[in-house]
Amino acid sequence: MRSILEHLPHVLLPDPARESDDPGVPRDPLEDDLVRPAAEEDLARSAARGRRSPLARHVLHVVEPVDGALPLCARARLSVEGVRVTDAHFDTGFLHQGLERRAVGLAVDDVAVWRLVGRAEPPPLPQLALSLALERLAGVTAPERARALRGVVVDLVAVQEALYVLGDTALRAPRLRRAARALVHDVDALLQGVVEGDTLAATGGLRRDLHADERTALLRLLPAAERGLARLELAELADLAGVGLLPCAIARSAGVDGFVGRAGGLADDTPCDQAFEGSAPGEGQATGCAHARLRTRLADAALALQRVATTLRELPDGPVRRAEFTIPAGIAHAVVRGPSGSWSVLVAVEQGRLQRLRLRPPEVATIAALPRALDGVALDDVAAVVASFGLRMTALDR
């Protein structure tokens, strides 16, 4: 199990340094919400590389809060018989509680609120959901130009996530892994070109506009990203077809949406305030297996890049932020349906300050469905199946 986790740092392991104000600095246990990975293994020898090895019945991986601080999603128990998983169980704790606590009392127009929310993964989606929730409370709508640029952000996040998932899944496909990871830099540059600084940290639109020269630079970068994406082939991962099946009924009952649901035949019909329009699997392709999830991810990314190019070329003129409005006291909720599922934010405001903030990432539903997909999976395939779900445990760890 340890070897599986070491191969998937992006998918499974939290990053306390990224989310901490003072990484590595000891704190009072009641105030310390950093995380510490620990593993307990009853595993005699790994079954990696296809060798049959004597295995213990249970494998346990735990990520626990430091010094008994805030609980988080972090316990995975696998029951193993031979070289196959016979049962999987995941325990989840409180979500994003550290970020939510720190936001209480901050002014609703304080950039620090968006910076805190941006510590969740991937940063643009919870930040966008926060803006939409406050706009609902204020009764305003962002200008057309701002809405178009927000759509570009969601689409670029889809491409970025697809490349991460492909890179993490392709443990046995080194060429695909290298090609996917080589593209990450280009797509990250595109995304940063749109959300540079605190662009999303605003209610009623965007904090800054995308200037003409910036748009020209982004359009110049897009063709290379499109060509690189077109070269990605899933033939090397053909052995994942039929592996890690997630039945449609299980996905529906867990509330799964996004690419995981669509790969199993579910429609993206979750009510939301901002939607990523994903690809629809072709006839006979919505099988719900790991390979179907990867196909859906890749198709989503290609469609998203096409939309980004079209939107940037046809970007409407006008302001990017509404002026002169107030955010009254009250409670509001907003949902951004991203490529991996629905990100929701609930805010309560009183006298211009946040009294409550609740963040709910799509991983809450996805991780509930994951055990069923691992049922009967060979140990050699567990890492690839988990990676095919695109889980970010940093989206669950506080």
MIVEXTOR-366981 format. One record per residue (C-alpha): residue number from 1; residue in one letter; x, z, y. Coordinates in Angstrom, 3 decimals. Each point is the difference from the previous one (the first is absolute). Layout:
N
<atom k="NUM" r="A" u="X" w="Z" v="Y"/>
...
This chain:
398
<atom k="1" r="M" u="0.000" w="0.000" v="0.000"/>
<atom k="2" r="R" u="2.834" w="0.799" v="2.370"/>
<atom k="3" r="S" u="1.386" w="-3.508" v="-0.492"/>
<atom k="4" r="I" u="-3.396" w="-1.493" v="0.833"/>
<atom k="5" r="L" u="-0.167" w="1.977" v="3.238"/>
<atom k="6" r="E" u="3.537" w="-0.898" v="0.991"/>
<atom k="7" r="H" u="-0.884" w="-3.681" v="-0.246"/>
<atom k="8" r="L" u="-3.007" w="0.421" v="2.301"/>
<atom k="9" r="P" u="1.086" w="2.012" v="3.027"/>
<atom k="10" r="H" u="-2.267" w="-1.926" v="2.338"/>
<atom k="11" r="V" u="-3.072" w="0.491" v="-2.144"/>
<atom k="12" r="L" u="0.274" w="3.524" v="-1.300"/>
<atom k="13" r="L" u="2.361" w="2.209" v="1.927"/>
<atom k="14" r="P" u="-0.880" w="1.573" v="3.361"/>
<atom k="15" r="D" u="2.407" w="-0.317" v="2.886"/>
<atom k="16" r="P" u="0.145" w="3.419" v="1.683"/>
<atom k="17" r="A" u="2.774" w="-1.045" v="2.376"/>
<atom k="18" r="R" u="-2.153" w="-2.758" v="1.479"/>
<atom k="19" r="E" u="-2.968" w="2.271" v="0.673"/>
<atom k="20" r="S" u="1.834" w="3.160" v="1.017"/>
<atom k="21" r="D" u="0.883" w="0.870" v="3.574"/>
<atom k="22" r="D" u="3.127" w="1.812" v="-1.237"/>
<atom k="23" r="P" u="0.974" w="-1.393" v="-3.406"/>
<atom k="24" r="G" u="1.928" w="2.465" v="-2.109"/>
<atom k="25" r="V" u="-0.510" w="2.934" v="2.390"/>
<atom k="26" r="P" u="-1.426" w="3.103" v="-1.786"/>
<atom k="27" r="R" u="-3.290" w="1.275" v="1.349"/>
<atom k="28" r="D" u="-2.352" w="2.854" v="-0.581"/>
<atom k="29" r="P" u="-1.833" w="-0.686" v="-3.304"/>
<atom k="30" r="L" u="-3.366" w="0.084" v="1.758"/>
<atom k="31" r="E" u="1.126" w="-2.693" v="2.431"/>
<atom k="32" r="D" u="2.059" w="-2.169" v="-2.344"/>
<atom k="33" r="D" u="-1.879" w="-3.002" v="-1.389"/>
<atom k="34" r="L" u="3.009" w="-1.962" v="-1.202"/>
<atom k="35" r="V" u="-0.012" w="-1.037" v="-3.612"/>
<atom k="36" r="R" u="2.464" w="0.466" v="-2.800"/>
<atom k="37" r="P" u="-0.104" w="-2.163" v="-3.122"/>
<atom k="38" r="A" u="0.552" w="1.779" v="-3.306"/>
<atom k="39" r="A" u="-0.349" w="-1.310" v="-3.520"/>
<atom k="40" r="E" u="-0.643" w="1.801" v="-3.259"/>
<atom k="41" r="E" u="0.742" w="-2.204" v="-2.994"/>
<atom k="42" r="D" u="-0.631" w="0.643" v="-3.687"/>
<atom k="43" r="L" u="1.396" w="-3.425" v="-0.691"/>
<atom k="44" r="A" u="2.714" w="-0.250" v="-2.671"/>
<atom k="45" r="R" u="1.154" w="-3.505" v="0.880"/>
<atom k="46" r="S" u="-1.396" w="-2.695" v="2.232"/>
<atom k="47" r="A" u="-1.772" w="-2.970" v="-1.548"/>
<atom k="48" r="A" u="1.365" w="-2.258" v="2.720"/>
<atom k="49" r="R" u="1.216" w="-3.495" v="-0.838"/>
<atom k="50" r="G" u="-2.313" w="-0.258" v="-2.993"/>
<atom k="51" r="R" u="1.794" w="2.456" v="-2.290"/>
<atom k="52" r="R" u="-2.236" w="2.183" v="-2.146"/>
<atom k="53" r="S" u="0.966" w="3.609" v="0.563"/>
<atom k="54" r="P" u="-1.415" w="3.371" v="-1.035"/>
<atom k="55" r="L" u="-2.231" w="1.174" v="2.844"/>
<atom k="56" r="A" u="-1.607" w="3.318" v="0.766"/>
<atom k="57" r="R" u="-3.756" w="0.153" v="0.263"/>
<atom k="58" r="H" u="-0.158" w="0.713" v="3.711"/>
<atom k="59" r="V" u="1.968" w="-1.157" v="3.010"/>
<atom k="60" r="L" u="-0.584" w="1.802" v="3.290"/>
<atom k="61" r="H" u="1.105" w="-0.950" v="3.504"/>
<atom k="62" r="V" u="-0.784" w="2.328" v="2.872"/>
<atom k="63" r="V" u="0.552" w="-0.334" v="3.727"/>
<atom k="64" r="E" u="-0.601" w="3.439" v="1.504"/>
<atom k="65" r="P" u="-0.013" w="1.362" v="3.547"/>
<atom k="66" r="V" u="3.115" w="1.912" v="1.011"/>
<atom k="67" r="D" u="-0.358" w="3.788" v="-0.419"/>
<atom k="68" r="G" u="-3.645" w="-0.261" v="-0.970"/>
<atom k="69" r="A" u="-1.083" w="-1.604" v="3.274"/>
<atom k="70" r="L" u="-2.751" w="-2.569" v="0.288"/>
<atom k="71" r="P" u="-1.228" w="-1.529" v="-3.278"/>
<atom k="72" r="L" u="0.036" w="-3.756" v="-0.428"/>
<atom k="73" r="C" u="-0.617" w="-2.810" v="-2.448"/>
<atom k="74" r="A" u="2.797" w="0.336" v="-2.394"/>
<atom k="75" r="R" u="-0.529" w="0.781" v="-3.603"/>
<atom k="76" r="A" u="0.004" w="-2.700" v="-2.638"/>
<atom k="77" r="R" u="-0.373" w="0.880" v="-3.675"/>
<atom k="78" r="L" u="0.444" w="-2.647" v="-2.659"/>
<atom k="79" r="S" u="-0.811" w="0.584" v="-3.648"/>
<atom k="80" r="V" u="2.151" w="-2.238" v="-2.151"/>
<atom k="81" r="E" u="-0.334" w="-1.034" v="-3.611"/>
<atom k="82" r="G" u="2.776" w="-2.179" v="-1.339"/>
<atom k="83" r="V" u="0.853" w="-2.317" v="2.863"/>
<atom k="84" r="R" u="-3.489" w="-0.139" v="1.553"/>
<atom k="85" r="V" u="-1.879" w="2.104" v="2.511"/>
<atom k="86" r="T" u="-3.070" w="1.577" v="-1.565"/>
<atom k="87" r="D" u="-1.181" w="1.946" v="3.034"/>
<atom k="88" r="A" u="0.908" w="0.276" v="3.677"/>
<atom k="89" r="H" u="-1.128" w="2.536" v="2.550"/>
<atom k="90" r="F" u="0.746" w="0.333" v="3.727"/>
<atom k="91" r="D" u="-0.696" w="3.081" v="2.099"/>
<atom k="92" r="T" u="-0.494" w="-0.411" v="3.736"/>
<atom k="93" r="G" u="0.121" w="2.592" v="2.734"/>
<atom k="94" r="F" u="-0.666" w="-0.003" v="3.715"/>
<atom k="95" r="L" u="0.805" w="-3.162" v="1.899"/>
<atom k="96" r="H" u="1.985" w="-0.333" v="3.210"/>
<atom k="97" r="Q" u="-0.720" w="3.614" v="0.866"/>
<atom k="98" r="G" u="3.238" w="0.452" v="1.906"/>
<atom k="99" r="L" u="-0.664" w="-3.013" v="2.221"/>
<atom k="100" r="E" u="-3.611" w="1.050" v="0.541"/>
<atom k="101" r="R" u="0.982" w="3.516" v="1.063"/>
<atom k="102" r="R" u="2.552" w="-1.203" v="2.544"/>
<atom k="103" r="A" u="-2.499" w="-2.343" v="1.651"/>
<atom k="104" r="V" u="-2.520" w="2.762" v="0.773"/>
<atom k="105" r="G" u="0.021" w="0.867" v="3.690"/>
<atom k="106" r="L" u="1.698" w="-3.195" v="1.160"/>
<atom k="107" r="A" u="-1.646" w="-2.076" v="2.729"/>
<atom k="108" r="V" u="-1.855" w="-3.026" v="-1.364"/>
<atom k="109" r="D" u="2.046" w="-2.344" v="2.194"/>
<atom k="110" r="D" u="3.348" w="1.547" v="-0.996"/>
<atom k="111" r="V" u="2.325" w="-2.499" v="-1.699"/>
<atom k="112" r="A" u="1.187" w="2.886" v="-2.210"/>
<atom k="113" r="V" u="-3.288" w="-0.156" v="-1.936"/>
<atom k="114" r="W" u="0.634" w="-3.601" v="-1.084"/>
<atom k="115" r="R" u="3.625" w="0.799" v="-0.778"/>
<atom k="116" r="L" u="-1.093" w="2.828" v="-2.286"/>
<atom k="117" r="V" u="-2.582" w="-2.162" v="-1.759"/>
<atom k="118" r="G" u="2.641" w="-2.721" v="-0.276"/>
<atom k="119" r="R" u="1.994" w="2.212" v="-2.361"/>
<atom k="120" r="A" u="-2.538" w="-0.872" v="-2.669"/>
<atom k="121" r="E" u="0.604" w="-3.230" v="-1.919"/>
<atom k="122" r="P" u="-0.268" w="-2.811" v="1.005"/>
<atom k="123" r="P" u="0.035" w="1.182" v="3.650"/>
<atom k="124" r="P" u="-2.078" w="-2.726" v="1.726"/>
<atom k="125" r="L" u="-3.168" w="0.517" v="-2.068"/>
<atom k="126" r="P" u="-0.674" w="3.719" v="0.639"/>
<atom k="127" r="Q" u="0.993" w="-0.525" v="3.648"/>
<atom k="128" r="L" u="-2.513" w="-2.826" v="0.276"/>
<atom k="129" r="A" u="-2.691" w="2.090" v="-1.711"/>
<atom k="130" r="L" u="0.640" w="2.818" v="2.503"/>
<atom k="131" r="S" u="-0.427" w="-2.404" v="2.933"/>
<atom k="132" r="L" u="-3.245" w="-1.357" v="-1.457"/>
<atom k="133" r="A" u="-1.396" w="3.511" v="-0.554"/>
<atom k="134" r="L" u="0.703" w="0.994" v="3.613"/>
<atom k="135" r="E" u="-1.458" w="-3.301" v="1.238"/>
<atom k="136" r="R" u="-3.174" w="0.686" v="-1.962"/>
<atom k="137" r="L" u="-0.225" w="3.423" v="1.626"/>
<atom k="138" r="A" u="0.526" w="-1.520" v="3.457"/>
<atom k="139" r="G" u="-2.432" w="-2.864" v="-0.653"/>
<atom k="140" r="V" u="2.514" w="-2.726" v="0.868"/>
<atom k="141" r="T" u="1.300" w="-3.077" v="-1.796"/>
<atom k="142" r="A" u="3.503" w="-1.382" v="0.322"/>
<atom k="143" r="P" u="0.341" w="-3.376" v="1.790"/>
<atom k="144" r="E" u="0.062" w="-3.163" v="-2.094"/>
<atom k="145" r="R" u="3.753" w="-0.490" v="0.393"/>
<atom k="146" r="A" u="0.701" w="3.547" v="-1.208"/>
<atom k="147" r="R" u="-2.320" w="-0.454" v="-2.996"/>
<atom k="148" r="A" u="1.836" w="-3.202" v="-0.940"/>
<atom k="149" r="L" u="3.390" w="1.722" v="0.173"/>
<atom k="150" r="R" u="-1.305" w="2.914" v="-2.052"/>
<atom k="151" r="G" u="-1.027" w="-2.518" v="-2.652"/>
<atom k="152" r="V" u="3.538" w="-1.412" v="0.052"/>
<atom k="153" r="V" u="1.359" w="3.500" v="-0.622"/>
<atom k="154" r="V" u="-2.276" w="0.559" v="-3.013"/>
<atom k="155" r="D" u="0.958" w="-3.399" v="-1.435"/>
<atom k="156" r="L" u="3.734" w="0.651" v="0.400"/>
<atom k="157" r="V" u="-0.405" w="3.383" v="-1.697"/>
<atom k="158" r="A" u="-1.585" w="-1.887" v="-2.918"/>
<atom k="159" r="V" u="3.064" w="-2.233" v="-0.321"/>
<atom k="160" r="Q" u="2.381" w="2.945" v="0.354"/>
<atom k="161" r="E" u="-1.807" w="2.020" v="-2.687"/>
<atom k="162" r="A" u="-0.172" w="-2.988" v="-2.366"/>
<atom k="163" r="L" u="3.767" w="-0.431" v="0.192"/>
<atom k="164" r="Y" u="0.598" w="3.692" v="-0.626"/>
<atom k="165" r="V" u="-2.297" w="-0.044" v="-3.039"/>
<atom k="166" r="L" u="1.603" w="-3.141" v="-1.433"/>
<atom k="167" r="G" u="3.472" w="1.437" v="0.529"/>
<atom k="168" r="D" u="-0.905" w="3.269" v="-1.707"/>
<atom k="169" r="T" u="-1.861" w="-1.614" v="-2.897"/>
<atom k="170" r="A" u="2.641" w="-2.585" v="-0.870"/>
<atom k="171" r="L" u="2.335" w="2.379" v="-1.826"/>
<atom k="172" r="R" u="0.482" w="-2.625" v="-2.709"/>
<atom k="173" r="A" u="0.023" w="-2.980" v="2.355"/>
<atom k="174" r="P" u="3.153" w="0.325" v="2.118"/>
<atom k="175" r="R" u="-0.370" w="-3.382" v="1.720"/>
<atom k="176" r="L" u="-3.550" w="0.767" v="1.122"/>
<atom k="177" r="R" u="1.053" w="3.496" v="1.043"/>
<atom k="178" r="R" u="2.858" w="-1.327" v="2.155"/>
<atom k="179" r="A" u="-2.166" w="-2.731" v="1.537"/>
<atom k="180" r="A" u="-2.783" w="2.452" v="0.907"/>
<atom k="181" r="R" u="2.381" w="2.519" v="1.518"/>
<atom k="182" r="A" u="1.852" w="-2.687" v="1.940"/>
<atom k="183" r="L" u="-3.277" w="-0.898" v="1.721"/>
<atom k="184" r="V" u="-0.771" w="3.581" v="0.995"/>
<atom k="185" r="H" u="2.430" w="-0.149" v="2.940"/>
<atom k="186" r="D" u="-1.676" w="-3.128" v="1.429"/>
<atom k="187" r="V" u="-3.501" w="1.447" v="-0.301"/>
<atom k="188" r="D" u="1.083" w="3.351" v="1.442"/>
<atom k="189" r="A" u="1.398" w="-1.901" v="2.990"/>
<atom k="190" r="L" u="-3.324" w="-1.803" v="0.446"/>
<atom k="191" r="L" u="-1.960" w="3.251" v="-0.134"/>
<atom k="192" r="Q" u="2.330" w="1.794" v="2.397"/>
<atom k="193" r="G" u="-0.308" w="-2.930" v="2.380"/>
<atom k="194" r="V" u="-3.722" w="0.743" v="0.314"/>
<atom k="195" r="V" u="-0.038" w="3.821" v="-0.126"/>
<atom k="196" r="E" u="3.250" w="0.673" v="1.857"/>
<atom k="197" r="G" u="0.112" w="3.455" v="1.526"/>
<atom k="198" r="D" u="-3.397" w="1.658" v="0.315"/>
<atom k="199" r="T" u="-2.084" w="-3.178" v="0.173"/>
<atom k="200" r="L" u="-2.783" w="1.406" v="-2.206"/>
<atom k="201" r="A" u="-0.008" w="3.421" v="1.706"/>
<atom k="202" r="A" u="-3.030" w="-0.609" v="2.180"/>
<atom k="203" r="T" u="-3.765" w="0.334" v="0.112"/>
<atom k="204" r="G" u="-1.922" w="-3.041" v="1.201"/>
<atom k="205" r="G" u="2.620" w="-2.532" v="-1.049"/>
<atom k="206" r="L" u="3.800" w="-0.151" v="-0.053"/>
<atom k="207" r="R" u="2.577" w="1.824" v="2.110"/>
<atom k="208" r="R" u="2.012" w="-3.182" v="0.598"/>
<atom k="209" r="D" u="-0.659" w="-3.736" v="-0.223"/>
<atom k="210" r="L" u="1.841" w="-2.599" v="-2.049"/>
<atom k="211" r="H" u="1.819" w="-2.168" v="2.522"/>
<atom k="212" r="A" u="0.332" w="-3.773" v="-0.259"/>
<atom k="213" r="D" u="3.697" w="0.067" v="-0.903"/>
<atom k="214" r="E" u="-0.660" w="2.630" v="-2.682"/>
<atom k="215" r="R" u="-2.776" w="-2.117" v="-1.471"/>
<atom k="216" r="T" u="2.313" w="-3.029" v="-0.021"/>
<atom k="217" r="A" u="2.678" w="2.006" v="-1.819"/>
<atom k="218" r="L" u="-2.508" w="1.156" v="-2.629"/>
<atom k="219" r="L" u="-1.278" w="-3.539" v="-0.574"/>
<atom k="220" r="R" u="3.604" w="-1.078" v="-0.492"/>
<atom k="221" r="L" u="0.487" w="2.646" v="-2.724"/>
<atom k="222" r="L" u="-3.207" w="-0.773" v="-1.897"/>
<atom k="223" r="P" u="0.998" w="-3.264" v="-1.778"/>
<atom k="224" r="A" u="2.971" w="1.650" v="-1.722"/>
<atom k="225" r="A" u="-2.225" w="2.834" v="-1.223"/>
<atom k="226" r="E" u="-2.609" w="-2.480" v="-1.255"/>
<atom k="227" r="R" u="2.636" w="-1.996" v="-1.891"/>
<atom k="228" r="G" u="1.470" w="3.140" v="-1.525"/>
<atom k="229" r="L" u="-3.416" w="1.196" v="-1.121"/>
<atom k="230" r="A" u="-0.815" w="-3.379" v="-1.539"/>
<atom k="231" r="R" u="3.147" w="0.237" v="-2.135"/>
<atom k="232" r="L" u="-1.081" w="3.252" v="-1.649"/>
<atom k="233" r="E" u="-1.121" w="-0.678" v="-3.568"/>
<atom k="234" r="L" u="-1.589" w="2.487" v="-2.392"/>
<atom k="235" r="A" u="1.034" w="-1.884" v="-3.154"/>
<atom k="236" r="E" u="2.721" w="2.579" v="-0.679"/>
<atom k="237" r="L" u="-2.693" w="2.687" v="-0.165"/>
<atom k="238" r="A" u="-2.339" w="-1.914" v="-2.316"/>
<atom k="239" r="D" u="0.410" w="2.734" v="-2.625"/>
<atom k="240" r="L" u="-2.058" w="2.312" v="2.263"/>
<atom k="241" r="A" u="-3.125" w="-2.102" v="-0.622"/>
<atom k="242" r="G" u="-2.525" w="2.225" v="-1.742"/>
<atom k="243" r="V" u="2.104" w="3.130" v="0.616"/>
<atom k="244" r="G" u="-1.269" w="2.931" v="2.074"/>
<atom k="245" r="L" u="-3.656" w="-1.040" v="-0.077"/>
<atom k="246" r="L" u="-2.320" w="1.723" v="2.468"/>
<atom k="247" r="P" u="-3.641" w="-0.603" v="-0.990"/>
<atom k="248" r="C" u="-2.262" w="-1.027" v="2.848"/>
<atom k="249" r="A" u="-2.379" w="2.923" v="-0.640"/>
<atom k="250" r="I" u="2.842" w="2.535" v="0.279"/>
<atom k="251" r="A" u="1.256" w="-1.566" v="3.229"/>
<atom k="252" r="R" u="-3.503" w="0.062" v="1.473"/>
<atom k="253" r="S" u="-0.671" w="3.624" v="-0.977"/>
<atom k="254" r="A" u="3.331" w="1.101" v="1.511"/>
<atom k="255" r="G" u="-0.829" w="-1.757" v="3.274"/>
<atom k="256" r="V" u="2.939" w="-2.395" v="-0.271"/>
<atom k="257" r="D" u="0.045" w="-2.949" v="2.380"/>
<atom k="258" r="G" u="2.682" w="-2.287" v="1.370"/>
<atom k="259" r="F" u="2.120" w="-2.187" v="-2.252"/>
<atom k="260" r="V" u="-0.318" w="2.321" v="-3.029"/>
<atom k="261" r="G" u="-3.774" w="-0.353" v="0.034"/>
<atom k="262" r="R" u="0.023" w="-3.742" v="0.648"/>
<atom k="263" r="A" u="2.469" w="-0.561" v="-2.855"/>
<atom k="264" r="G" u="-2.643" w="1.530" v="-2.275"/>
<atom k="265" r="G" u="-2.932" w="-1.952" v="1.417"/>
<atom k="266" r="L" u="-1.304" w="2.442" v="2.641"/>
<atom k="267" r="A" u="-1.080" w="-1.382" v="3.360"/>
<atom k="268" r="D" u="1.565" w="1.414" v="3.190"/>
<atom k="269" r="D" u="-3.271" w="1.258" v="1.471"/>
<atom k="270" r="T" u="0.935" w="3.468" v="1.251"/>
<atom k="271" r="P" u="-1.553" w="0.550" v="3.466"/>
<atom k="272" r="C" u="2.830" w="0.084" v="2.526"/>
<atom k="273" r="D" u="0.959" w="-0.454" v="3.644"/>
<atom k="274" r="Q" u="2.942" w="-2.345" v="-0.635"/>
<atom k="275" r="A" u="0.323" w="-2.075" v="-3.167"/>
<atom k="276" r="F" u="2.810" w="-1.801" v="-1.759"/>
<atom k="277" r="E" u="-1.488" w="-3.141" v="-1.511"/>
<atom k="278" r="G" u="1.735" w="-0.313" v="-3.345"/>
<atom k="279" r="S" u="0.118" w="-2.858" v="-2.443"/>
<atom k="280" r="A" u="-2.603" w="-0.453" v="-2.717"/>
<atom k="281" r="P" u="1.395" w="-0.291" v="-3.550"/>
<atom k="282" r="G" u="-0.621" w="-3.359" v="-1.632"/>
<atom k="283" r="E" u="-2.347" w="-0.446" v="-2.937"/>
<atom k="284" r="G" u="1.200" w="1.995" v="-2.994"/>
<atom k="285" r="Q" u="2.787" w="1.703" v="1.992"/>
<atom k="286" r="A" u="-1.754" w="3.275" v="0.894"/>
<atom k="287" r="T" u="1.193" w="1.675" v="-3.197"/>
<atom k="288" r="G" u="0.958" w="3.358" v="1.522"/>
<atom k="289" r="C" u="3.481" w="0.019" v="-1.572"/>
<atom k="290" r="A" u="3.384" w="0.549" v="1.662"/>
<atom k="291" r="H" u="0.647" w="-3.742" v="0.172"/>
<atom k="292" r="A" u="-3.383" w="-0.586" v="1.684"/>
<atom k="293" r="R" u="0.821" w="2.646" v="2.606"/>
<atom k="294" r="L" u="3.300" w="-1.725" v="0.759"/>
<atom k="295" r="R" u="-1.684" w="-3.425" v="0.215"/>
<atom k="296" r="T" u="-2.561" w="1.414" v="2.405"/>
<atom k="297" r="R" u="2.714" w="1.607" v="2.109"/>
<atom k="298" r="L" u="1.952" w="-3.247" v="0.230"/>
<atom k="299" r="A" u="-3.114" w="-2.029" v="0.862"/>
<atom k="300" r="D" u="-0.947" w="2.597" v="2.645"/>
<atom k="301" r="A" u="3.441" w="-0.286" v="1.587"/>
<atom k="302" r="A" u="-0.106" w="-3.808" v="0.152"/>
<atom k="303" r="L" u="-3.482" w="0.050" v="1.556"/>
<atom k="304" r="A" u="1.038" w="2.701" v="2.474"/>
<atom k="305" r="L" u="3.048" w="-1.955" v="1.212"/>
<atom k="306" r="Q" u="-2.165" w="-3.077" v="0.578"/>
<atom k="307" r="R" u="-2.410" w="2.096" v="2.079"/>
<atom k="308" r="V" u="2.847" w="1.519" v="2.008"/>
<atom k="309" r="A" u="1.308" w="-3.461" v="0.912"/>
<atom k="310" r="T" u="-3.478" w="-1.222" v="0.978"/>
<atom k="311" r="T" u="-0.805" w="3.111" v="2.052"/>
<atom k="312" r="L" u="3.291" w="-0.054" v="1.904"/>
<atom k="313" r="R" u="-0.410" w="-3.692" v="0.854"/>
<atom k="314" r="E" u="-3.597" w="0.502" v="1.164"/>
<atom k="315" r="L" u="0.383" w="3.457" v="1.552"/>
<atom k="316" r="P" u="-2.750" w="0.425" v="2.618"/>
<atom k="317" r="D" u="0.916" w="0.780" v="3.591"/>
<atom k="318" r="G" u="-1.056" w="3.159" v="1.770"/>
<atom k="319" r="P" u="0.818" w="3.706" v="0.180"/>
<atom k="320" r="V" u="0.950" w="2.068" v="-3.023"/>
<atom k="321" r="R" u="-1.557" w="3.295" v="1.118"/>
<atom k="322" r="R" u="-3.244" w="1.226" v="1.508"/>
<atom k="323" r="A" u="0.264" w="1.929" v="3.229"/>
<atom k="324" r="E" u="-1.866" w="3.001" v="1.383"/>
<atom k="325" r="F" u="-1.778" w="1.681" v="-2.863"/>
<atom k="326" r="T" u="-0.100" w="3.587" v="-1.205"/>
<atom k="327" r="I" u="0.014" w="1.447" v="-3.489"/>
<atom k="328" r="P" u="-2.785" w="2.592" v="-0.207"/>
<atom k="329" r="A" u="-0.200" w="3.002" v="-2.283"/>
<atom k="330" r="G" u="-1.250" w="-0.798" v="-3.481"/>
<atom k="331" r="I" u="0.910" w="-1.112" v="-3.505"/>
<atom k="332" r="A" u="0.747" w="-3.571" v="-1.059"/>
<atom k="333" r="H" u="1.176" w="-1.774" v="-3.121"/>
<atom k="334" r="A" u="1.601" w="-3.419" v="-0.481"/>
<atom k="335" r="V" u="1.164" w="-2.039" v="-2.985"/>
<atom k="336" r="V" u="2.632" w="-2.728" v="-0.134"/>
<atom k="337" r="R" u="-0.199" w="-1.991" v="-3.211"/>
<atom k="338" r="G" u="3.586" w="-0.994" v="-0.587"/>
<atom k="339" r="P" u="1.540" w="-2.040" v="-2.808"/>
<atom k="340" r="S" u="0.355" w="3.078" v="-2.234"/>
<atom k="341" r="G" u="-3.426" w="1.412" v="0.790"/>
<atom k="342" r="S" u="-1.777" w="2.028" v="2.649"/>
<atom k="343" r="W" u="1.831" w="2.277" v="2.438"/>
<atom k="344" r="S" u="-2.427" w="2.406" v="1.701"/>
<atom k="345" r="V" u="0.471" w="2.400" v="2.898"/>
<atom k="346" r="L" u="-2.364" w="2.707" v="1.232"/>
<atom k="347" r="V" u="0.519" w="1.578" v="3.426"/>
<atom k="348" r="A" u="-1.725" w="2.837" v="1.837"/>
<atom k="349" r="V" u="0.570" w="0.183" v="3.759"/>
<atom k="350" r="E" u="-0.781" w="2.761" v="2.472"/>
<atom k="351" r="Q" u="0.992" w="0.089" v="3.683"/>
<atom k="352" r="G" u="2.270" w="-2.996" v="-0.432"/>
<atom k="353" r="R" u="1.996" w="1.518" v="-2.859"/>
<atom k="354" r="L" u="-0.004" w="-0.447" v="-3.747"/>
<atom k="355" r="Q" u="-1.644" w="2.878" v="-1.818"/>
<atom k="356" r="R" u="0.114" w="-1.607" v="-3.411"/>
<atom k="357" r="L" u="1.732" w="-2.940" v="-1.670"/>
<atom k="358" r="R" u="-0.518" w="-1.124" v="-3.586"/>
<atom k="359" r="L" u="1.865" w="-2.905" v="-1.614"/>
<atom k="360" r="R" u="-1.038" w="-1.605" v="-3.277"/>
<atom k="361" r="P" u="2.236" w="-2.743" v="-1.442"/>
<atom k="362" r="P" u="-1.140" w="-2.485" v="-2.664"/>
<atom k="363" r="E" u="2.404" w="1.634" v="-2.484"/>
<atom k="364" r="V" u="-2.553" w="2.809" v="-0.431"/>
<atom k="365" r="A" u="-2.273" w="-2.382" v="-1.909"/>
<atom k="366" r="T" u="2.740" w="-2.093" v="-1.577"/>
<atom k="367" r="I" u="1.843" w="2.907" v="-1.591"/>
<atom k="368" r="A" u="-3.272" w="1.221" v="-1.515"/>
<atom k="369" r="A" u="-0.321" w="-3.316" v="-1.854"/>
<atom k="370" r="L" u="3.652" w="-0.285" v="-1.039"/>
<atom k="371" r="P" u="-0.182" w="2.170" v="-3.175"/>
<atom k="372" r="R" u="-2.452" w="-2.396" v="-1.623"/>
<atom k="373" r="A" u="2.337" w="-2.946" v="0.634"/>
<atom k="374" r="L" u="2.856" w="1.860" v="-1.728"/>
<atom k="375" r="D" u="-1.985" w="0.655" v="-3.166"/>
<atom k="376" r="G" u="1.837" w="-1.601" v="-2.931"/>
<atom k="377" r="V" u="2.765" w="-1.467" v="2.168"/>
<atom k="378" r="A" u="3.487" w="-0.154" v="-1.542"/>
<atom k="379" r="L" u="2.540" w="2.233" v="1.719"/>
<atom k="380" r="D" u="2.082" w="-3.037" v="0.901"/>
<atom k="381" r="D" u="-2.962" w="-1.317" v="2.034"/>
<atom k="382" r="V" u="-1.055" w="3.238" v="1.728"/>
<atom k="383" r="A" u="2.227" w="-0.534" v="3.043"/>
<atom k="384" r="A" u="-1.264" w="-3.551" v="0.537"/>
<atom k="385" r="V" u="-3.657" w="1.004" v="-0.432"/>
<atom k="386" r="V" u="0.327" w="2.883" v="2.483"/>
<atom k="387" r="A" u="1.807" w="-2.273" v="2.459"/>
<atom k="388" r="S" u="-2.734" w="-2.643" v="-0.307"/>
<atom k="389" r="F" u="-2.421" w="2.457" v="1.657"/>
<atom k="390" r="G" u="2.137" w="0.129" v="3.141"/>
<atom k="391" r="L" u="-0.220" w="3.782" v="0.271"/>
<atom k="392" r="R" u="1.872" w="1.680" v="2.809"/>
<atom k="393" r="M" u="0.258" w="3.666" v="-0.824"/>
<atom k="394" r="T" u="1.056" w="0.608" v="3.590"/>
<atom k="395" r="A" u="-3.571" w="-0.984" v="0.853"/>
<atom k="396" r="L" u="-1.160" w="3.008" v="-1.998"/>
<atom k="397" r="D" u="2.601" w="2.647" v="0.606"/>
<atom k="398" r="R" u="-1.408" w="1.660" v="3.086"/>
